Amino acid sequence: MKIVSEQLKYDERGLIPAIVQDARTREVLTLAYMNEESLRKTLETKETWFWSRSRSSLWHKGETSGHYQRVLEVLPDCDRDALVILVEPLGPACHTGARSCFSDELEGAAAAQHVGEGADLGAVLQQLYLLIESRRRERPAGSYTTYLFDQGLDKILKKVGEEASETIIAAKNEDRAALTEESSDLLYHLVVMLVERGVTLAEVGDVLTKRKGKGR
């Protein structure tokens, strides 16, 4: 159900919490606050604007750092007193330079098992391929994958090149965490490219299987 901004419920200070997530990975990037003006600017410019409670002023994410956030969708919660902002981040979200503001662990908290730990990569890629195929077919609004397909092959190939370069840089810097993240981004964009060109994972697997024992 679509609602209009006038139906949102702001607190006594005229603010509403906004949870910013990466539209592709759904990783939570930051929690900020919006008032009516910053939300209006966000909807008009398709970039995130917030209200700074410490400075009592509007701020445009990326204005000084260049790390803008391209807004793909704004989702109110069921009570209409909180927002999820799905974005394409153009750089780190945190002022510390971290990708997400939620990168620290609370001392004393039990360590959570990583999602997908020990998962079979082949099965994960197959599930990803099927999901991306459905995105290409159905083109749901607010999906980063839909955005890529709407932009066309050149945009997809550009992203593959960018992610390949970032993966190389992460490996060169011996940053294990960054290398894992960038490799995941590269695999995702490679699968998007394969779907766009109609190449299946089975075809790629057949070629790799044939190469077994050929001195590789």
Residue pairs with C-beta under 8 A, 6 or more apart in sequence:
3 76
3 80
5 36
5 39
5 40
5 43
7 76
7 80
8 16
8 39
8 76
8 80
8 81
8 83
9 16
9 79
9 80
9 81
10 16
10 35
10 36
10 81
11 81
13 53
14 35
14 36
15 33
15 34
15 35
15 51
15 53
16 33
16 34
16 35
16 39
16 81
16 82
16 83
17 31
17 32
17 33
17 82
17 83
18 31
18 32
18 33
18 34
18 48
18 50
18 82
18 83
18 84
18 85
19 28
19 30
19 31
19 82
19 83
19 84
19 85
20 28
20 29
20 30
20 31
20 32
20 48
20 69
20 85
20 87
20 93
21 27
21 28
21 29
21 84
21 85
21 86
21 87
22 29
22 86
22 87
22 88
22 89
23 72
23 73
23 86
23 87
23 88
23 142
23 143
23 144
23 147
24 88
24 144
24 145
24 188
27 99
27 100
28 100
28 102
29 69
29 87
29 89
29 93
29 94
29 99
29 100
29 101
29 102
30 93
30 94
30 100
30 101
30 102
31 101
32 48
32 50
32 51
33 50
33 51
33 53
34 42
34 49
34 50
34 51
34 83
35 51
37 49
37 51
37 58
38 49
38 50
38 51
38 58
39 49
39 74
39 83
41 49
41 58
41 60
42 48
42 49
42 71
42 74
42 85
43 71
43 74
46 70
46 71
47 60
47 61
47 62
47 68
47 69
47 70
47 71
48 60
48 61
48 62
48 68
48 69
48 71
48 85
48 87
49 58
49 59
49 60
49 61
50 58
50 59
50 61
51 57
51 58
51 59
52 58
52 59
61 67
61 68
61 69
61 93
62 68
62 69
62 90
62 91
65 91
65 92
65 95
66 90
66 91
67 89
67 90
67 91
67 92
67 93
68 90
68 91
69 85
69 87
69 88
69 89
69 90
69 93
70 87
70 88
70 89
70 90
71 85
71 86
71 87
72 86
72 87
72 88
72 142
72 143
72 144
72 147
73 85
73 86
73 141
73 142
74 83
74 84
74 85
74 86
75 83
75 84
75 85
75 86
75 142
76 82
76 83
77 83
77 84
86 142
86 144
88 144
88 147
89 99
92 98
92 99
93 99
93 100
93 101
94 100
94 101
94 103
99 181
105 111
116 124
122 205
125 187
125 191
125 201
126 201
128 187
128 188
128 191
129 191
129 194
129 195
129 200
129 201
131 145
132 145
132 191
132 192
132 195
133 195
135 143
135 145
135 146
135 149
136 145
136 149
136 195
136 196
139 146
139 149
139 150
140 146
145 192
148 155
148 156
148 159
148 192
149 156
149 192
149 196
153 196
153 197
156 189
156 192
156 193
156 196
157 193
159 189
159 192
160 186
160 189
160 190
160 193
163 182
163 185
163 186
163 188
163 189
164 186
166 182
166 185
166 186
167 179
167 182
167 183
167 185
167 186
169 182
170 178
170 179
170 181
170 182
170 183
171 179
191 201
194 200
194 201
194 204
